[in-house]
Amino acid sequence: MRNTKAEQLVQMAILAALSIVLVYLVRFPIFPSAPFLEYDMADVPILIGTFLYGPVSGLALTVVVSVIQGLTVSAQSGWIGIVMHIIATGALVLVAGTIYTYKRTRTGAVIALILGTIAMTLTMIPLNLFFTVRFMGVSRDIVVSMLVPIIIPFNLIKAGANSIITFLVYKSVGRILRVEMVKRPNSKI
């Protein structure tokens, strides 16, 4: 008898590893005036895992990837970066995953990804006003002045690009992850 929970765990580990590799390979600033805000593709495998296994699994992937990324690739942002990544990507995957769970169609995926992108963007406004001001020593006035021209567009671009990429590759990656060895009735394998 197959252990589908074990298979799911292995597939989620593969997605988490892929997420970390993508952060190493694809990471660059979008706005020259805010080089600390870097686009990365870490959320693509997380979204794929969310669509395959649901929002709770997506949230678990988010926590694992955020901690590993925060301790390795993005160590300069410390625990604040880890917490902000968990909450921001958590908002994205919970909204997108919940909607897609109930409407597993192309239209459902588009709606889920659009609303997830909006949720992440809106979540980052209070997160930046709280964490950046309180723990990173940036004045509230500076953060407020960056909201409309930098922070909101950055999060829309990052989450939007990752959502588009997810939409384009989800079916192919899902098929690859679901490939199973089929046992023939008389086979000894």
BALOBA-1460 file (C-alpha; in Angstrom, 3 decimals):
// residues 189
<rec num="1" residu="m" x="0.000" y="0.000" z="0.000"/>
<rec num="2" residu="r" x="1.277" y="3.448" z="-0.947"/>
<rec num="3" residu="n" x="1.880" y="6.002" z="1.753"/>
<rec num="4" residu="t" x="0.452" y="9.129" z="0.094"/>
<rec num="5" residu="k" x="1.325" y="11.319" z="3.086"/>
<rec num="6" residu="a" x="4.975" y="10.303" z="2.714"/>
<rec num="7" residu="e" x="4.839" y="11.042" z="-1.019"/>
<rec num="8" residu="q" x="3.272" y="14.431" z="-0.331"/>
<rec num="9" residu="l" x="5.952" y="15.211" z="2.241"/>
<rec num="10" residu="v" x="8.712" y="14.290" z="-0.233"/>
<rec num="11" residu="q" x="7.114" y="16.410" z="-2.952"/>
<rec num="12" residu="m" x="6.774" y="19.353" z="-0.569"/>
<rec num="13" residu="a" x="10.444" y="18.972" z="0.399"/>
<rec num="14" residu="i" x="11.359" y="19.076" z="-3.294"/>
<rec num="15" residu="l" x="9.301" y="22.260" z="-3.695"/>
<rec num="16" residu="a" x="10.933" y="23.827" z="-0.628"/>
<rec num="17" residu="a" x="14.403" y="22.994" z="-1.974"/>
<rec num="18" residu="l" x="13.469" y="24.385" z="-5.384"/>
<rec num="19" residu="s" x="12.255" y="27.565" z="-3.711"/>
<rec num="20" residu="i" x="15.609" y="28.083" z="-1.974"/>
<rec num="21" residu="v" x="17.542" y="27.337" z="-5.169"/>
<rec num="22" residu="l" x="15.431" y="29.893" z="-7.050"/>
<rec num="23" residu="v" x="16.263" y="32.553" z="-4.442"/>
<rec num="24" residu="y" x="19.961" y="31.887" z="-5.032"/>
<rec num="25" residu="l" x="19.579" y="32.002" z="-8.819"/>
<rec num="26" residu="v" x="16.972" y="34.736" z="-9.366"/>
<rec num="27" residu="r" x="17.229" y="37.730" z="-7.074"/>
<rec num="28" residu="f" x="17.501" y="41.368" z="-8.107"/>
<rec num="29" residu="p" x="16.227" y="44.804" z="-7.051"/>
<rec num="30" residu="i" x="13.298" y="46.256" z="-8.991"/>
<rec num="31" residu="f" x="13.659" y="49.873" z="-7.870"/>
<rec num="32" residu="p" x="17.150" y="51.432" z="-7.817"/>
<rec num="33" residu="s" x="16.015" y="53.792" z="-5.030"/>
<rec num="34" residu="a" x="15.235" y="50.760" z="-2.820"/>
<rec num="35" residu="p" x="17.864" y="48.090" z="-3.617"/>
<rec num="36" residu="f" x="17.006" y="46.221" z="-0.410"/>
<rec num="37" residu="l" x="13.644" y="45.261" z="-1.953"/>
<rec num="38" residu="e" x="14.605" y="42.361" z="-4.194"/>
<rec num="39" residu="y" x="12.440" y="40.319" z="-6.500"/>
<rec num="40" residu="d" x="12.855" y="36.588" z="-6.067"/>
<rec num="41" residu="m" x="10.958" y="33.544" z="-7.275"/>
<rec num="42" residu="a" x="10.728" y="31.739" z="-3.923"/>
<rec num="43" residu="d" x="6.940" y="31.990" z="-3.896"/>
<rec num="44" residu="v" x="6.450" y="30.094" z="-7.184"/>
<rec num="45" residu="p" x="7.155" y="26.595" z="-5.756"/>
<rec num="46" residu="i" x="5.218" y="27.575" z="-2.617"/>
<rec num="47" residu="l" x="2.188" y="28.512" z="-4.726"/>
<rec num="48" residu="i" x="2.505" y="25.290" z="-6.713"/>
<rec num="49" residu="g" x="2.533" y="23.315" z="-3.445"/>
<rec num="50" residu="t" x="-0.469" y="25.324" z="-2.287"/>
<rec num="51" residu="f" x="-2.431" y="24.506" z="-5.437"/>
<rec num="52" residu="l" x="-1.459" y="20.824" z="-5.230"/>
<rec num="53" residu="y" x="-2.065" y="20.249" z="-1.505"/>
<rec num="54" residu="g" x="-4.125" y="23.152" z="-0.166"/>
<rec num="55" residu="p" x="-3.600" y="26.327" z="1.829"/>
<rec num="56" residu="v" x="-2.421" y="24.655" z="5.055"/>
<rec num="57" residu="s" x="0.339" y="22.833" z="3.197"/>
<rec num="58" residu="g" x="1.185" y="26.080" z="1.413"/>
<rec num="59" residu="l" x="1.492" y="27.813" z="4.767"/>
<rec num="60" residu="a" x="3.744" y="25.017" z="6.059"/>
<rec num="61" residu="l" x="5.948" y="25.392" z="2.964"/>
<rec num="62" residu="t" x="6.016" y="29.148" z="3.551"/>
<rec num="63" residu="v" x="7.276" y="28.742" z="7.105"/>
<rec num="64" residu="v" x="9.970" y="26.218" z="6.142"/>
<rec num="65" residu="v" x="11.205" y="28.245" z="3.158"/>
<rec num="66" residu="s" x="11.091" y="31.552" z="5.064"/>
<rec num="67" residu="v" x="13.194" y="30.190" z="7.917"/>
<rec num="68" residu="i" x="15.761" y="28.541" z="5.637"/>
<rec num="69" residu="q" x="15.946" y="31.593" z="3.390"/>
<rec num="70" residu="g" x="16.153" y="33.915" z="6.394"/>
<rec num="71" residu="l" x="19.047" y="31.947" z="7.879"/>
<rec num="72" residu="t" x="20.979" y="31.606" z="4.616"/>
<rec num="73" residu="v" x="20.322" y="33.745" z="1.542"/>
<rec num="74" residu="s" x="18.643" y="36.689" z="3.294"/>
<rec num="75" residu="a" x="20.400" y="36.492" z="6.643"/>
<rec num="76" residu="q" x="20.943" y="40.266" z="6.695"/>
<rec num="77" residu="s" x="17.224" y="40.838" z="7.337"/>
<rec num="78" residu="g" x="17.304" y="38.596" z="10.439"/>
<rec num="79" residu="w" x="14.243" y="37.437" z="12.269"/>
<rec num="80" residu="i" x="12.263" y="40.437" z="11.009"/>
<rec num="81" residu="g" x="12.669" y="39.280" z="7.417"/>
<rec num="82" residu="i" x="11.605" y="35.767" z="8.372"/>
<rec num="83" residu="v" x="8.463" y="36.975" z="10.142"/>
<rec num="84" residu="m" x="7.544" y="39.429" z="7.377"/>
<rec num="85" residu="h" x="8.070" y="36.747" z="4.714"/>
<rec num="86" residu="i" x="5.912" y="34.247" z="6.608"/>
<rec num="87" residu="i" x="3.076" y="36.753" z="7.058"/>
<rec num="88" residu="a" x="3.238" y="38.221" z="3.526"/>
<rec num="89" residu="t" x="3.559" y="34.943" z="1.629"/>
<rec num="90" residu="g" x="1.174" y="33.376" z="4.144"/>
<rec num="91" residu="a" x="-1.491" y="35.902" z="3.125"/>
<rec num="92" residu="l" x="-0.833" y="35.104" z="-0.537"/>
<rec num="93" residu="v" x="-1.057" y="31.319" z="-0.145"/>
<rec num="94" residu="l" x="-3.986" y="31.310" z="2.279"/>
<rec num="95" residu="v" x="-6.119" y="33.492" z="0.010"/>
<rec num="96" residu="a" x="-5.041" y="31.884" z="-3.280"/>
<rec num="97" residu="g" x="-5.109" y="28.346" z="-1.866"/>
<rec num="98" residu="t" x="-8.516" y="28.702" z="-0.258"/>
<rec num="99" residu="i" x="-10.106" y="30.086" z="-3.414"/>
<rec num="100" residu="y" x="-8.457" y="27.465" z="-5.632"/>
<rec num="101" residu="t" x="-9.584" y="24.684" z="-3.287"/>
<rec num="102" residu="y" x="-13.205" y="25.584" z="-4.070"/>
<rec num="103" residu="k" x="-12.782" y="26.521" z="-7.731"/>
<rec num="104" residu="r" x="-10.207" y="24.232" z="-9.381"/>
<rec num="105" residu="t" x="-10.440" y="25.704" z="-12.864"/>
<rec num="106" residu="r" x="-8.293" y="28.048" z="-14.949"/>
<rec num="107" residu="t" x="-10.645" y="30.893" z="-14.052"/>
<rec num="108" residu="g" x="-10.506" y="29.880" z="-10.407"/>
<rec num="109" residu="a" x="-6.703" y="29.890" z="-10.526"/>
<rec num="110" residu="v" x="-6.633" y="33.361" z="-12.094"/>
<rec num="111" residu="i" x="-9.057" y="34.753" z="-9.514"/>
<rec num="112" residu="a" x="-7.164" y="33.036" z="-6.691"/>
<rec num="113" residu="l" x="-3.796" y="34.407" z="-7.825"/>
<rec num="114" residu="i" x="-5.113" y="37.942" z="-8.373"/>
<rec num="115" residu="l" x="-6.786" y="38.063" z="-4.960"/>
<rec num="116" residu="g" x="-3.733" y="36.455" z="-3.335"/>
<rec num="117" residu="t" x="-1.510" y="39.119" z="-4.910"/>
<rec num="118" residu="i" x="-3.781" y="41.856" z="-3.588"/>
<rec num="119" residu="a" x="-3.843" y="40.237" z="-0.126"/>
<rec num="120" residu="m" x="-0.043" y="40.081" z="0.014"/>
<rec num="121" residu="t" x="0.296" y="43.686" z="-1.146"/>
<rec num="122" residu="l" x="-2.218" y="44.970" z="1.392"/>
<rec num="123" residu="t" x="-0.622" y="42.904" z="4.161"/>
<rec num="124" residu="m" x="2.780" y="44.469" z="3.497"/>
<rec num="125" residu="i" x="1.492" y="47.991" z="4.218"/>
<rec num="126" residu="p" x="0.939" y="47.518" z="7.973"/>
<rec num="127" residu="l" x="3.891" y="45.110" z="8.203"/>
<rec num="128" residu="n" x="6.242" y="47.769" z="6.866"/>
<rec num="129" residu="l" x="4.673" y="50.460" z="9.039"/>
<rec num="130" residu="f" x="5.174" y="48.276" z="12.113"/>
<rec num="131" residu="f" x="8.329" y="46.202" z="11.609"/>
<rec num="132" residu="t" x="10.374" y="48.588" z="9.507"/>
<rec num="133" residu="v" x="9.672" y="51.493" z="11.838"/>
<rec num="134" residu="r" x="9.886" y="49.650" z="15.138"/>
<rec num="135" residu="f" x="12.716" y="47.187" z="14.565"/>
<rec num="136" residu="m" x="14.734" y="48.502" z="11.641"/>
<rec num="137" residu="g" x="15.041" y="52.073" z="12.864"/>
<rec num="138" residu="v" x="13.523" y="53.721" z="9.805"/>
<rec num="139" residu="s" x="11.351" y="56.712" z="10.595"/>
<rec num="140" residu="r" x="7.613" y="56.380" z="10.059"/>
<rec num="141" residu="d" x="7.667" y="59.407" z="7.729"/>
<rec num="142" residu="i" x="10.170" y="57.692" z="5.430"/>
<rec num="143" residu="v" x="8.153" y="54.449" z="5.346"/>
<rec num="144" residu="v" x="4.913" y="56.360" z="4.666"/>
<rec num="145" residu="s" x="6.614" y="58.339" z="1.875"/>
<rec num="146" residu="m" x="7.759" y="55.028" z="0.298"/>
<rec num="147" residu="l" x="4.368" y="53.266" z="0.434"/>
<rec num="148" residu="v" x="2.801" y="54.485" z="-2.818"/>
<rec num="149" residu="p" x="5.846" y="54.955" z="-5.047"/>
<rec num="150" residu="i" x="7.872" y="51.903" z="-3.925"/>
<rec num="151" residu="i" x="6.440" y="49.438" z="-1.369"/>
<rec num="152" residu="i" x="2.991" y="48.884" z="-2.901"/>
<rec num="153" residu="p" x="4.249" y="48.646" z="-6.525"/>
<rec num="154" residu="f" x="7.102" y="46.359" z="-5.458"/>
<rec num="155" residu="n" x="4.741" y="43.907" z="-3.777"/>
<rec num="156" residu="l" x="2.269" y="44.037" z="-6.681"/>
<rec num="157" residu="i" x="5.097" y="43.353" z="-9.147"/>
<rec num="158" residu="k" x="6.689" y="40.596" z="-7.059"/>
<rec num="159" residu="a" x="3.480" y="38.754" z="-6.180"/>
<rec num="160" residu="g" x="2.010" y="39.412" z="-9.638"/>
<rec num="161" residu="a" x="5.062" y="38.061" z="-11.481"/>
<rec num="162" residu="n" x="5.220" y="34.994" z="-9.230"/>
<rec num="163" residu="s" x="1.496" y="34.421" z="-9.747"/>
<rec num="164" residu="i" x="1.844" y="34.646" z="-13.540"/>
<rec num="165" residu="i" x="4.792" y="32.242" z="-13.512"/>
<rec num="166" residu="t" x="2.855" y="29.868" z="-11.249"/>
<rec num="167" residu="f" x="-0.136" y="29.978" z="-13.582"/>
<rec num="168" residu="l" x="2.079" y="29.182" z="-16.573"/>
<rec num="169" residu="v" x="4.022" y="26.273" z="-15.023"/>
<rec num="170" residu="y" x="1.608" y="24.778" z="-12.461"/>
<rec num="171" residu="k" x="0.128" y="22.030" z="-14.634"/>
<rec num="172" residu="s" x="3.526" y="20.917" z="-15.980"/>
<rec num="173" residu="v" x="5.204" y="20.869" z="-12.578"/>
<rec num="174" residu="g" x="2.176" y="19.178" z="-11.026"/>
<rec num="175" residu="r" x="2.350" y="16.455" z="-13.667"/>
<rec num="176" residu="i" x="6.068" y="15.938" z="-13.034"/>
<rec num="177" residu="l" x="5.539" y="15.683" z="-9.274"/>
<rec num="178" residu="r" x="2.661" y="13.260" z="-9.692"/>
<rec num="179" residu="v" x="4.553" y="10.845" z="-11.948"/>
<rec num="180" residu="e" x="4.399" y="7.519" z="-10.203"/>
<rec num="181" residu="m" x="5.822" y="4.118" z="-10.937"/>
<rec num="182" residu="v" x="2.876" y="2.003" z="-11.946"/>
<rec num="183" residu="k" x="3.152" y="-1.558" z="-10.763"/>
<rec num="184" residu="r" x="2.010" y="-4.157" z="-13.217"/>
<rec num="185" residu="p" x="-0.105" y="-6.956" z="-11.723"/>
<rec num="186" residu="n" x="2.494" y="-9.690" z="-12.427"/>
<rec num="187" residu="s" x="5.505" y="-7.479" z="-11.819"/>
<rec num="188" residu="k" x="7.911" y="-8.151" z="-8.968"/>
<rec num="189" residu="i" x="8.986" y="-4.482" z="-8.818"/>
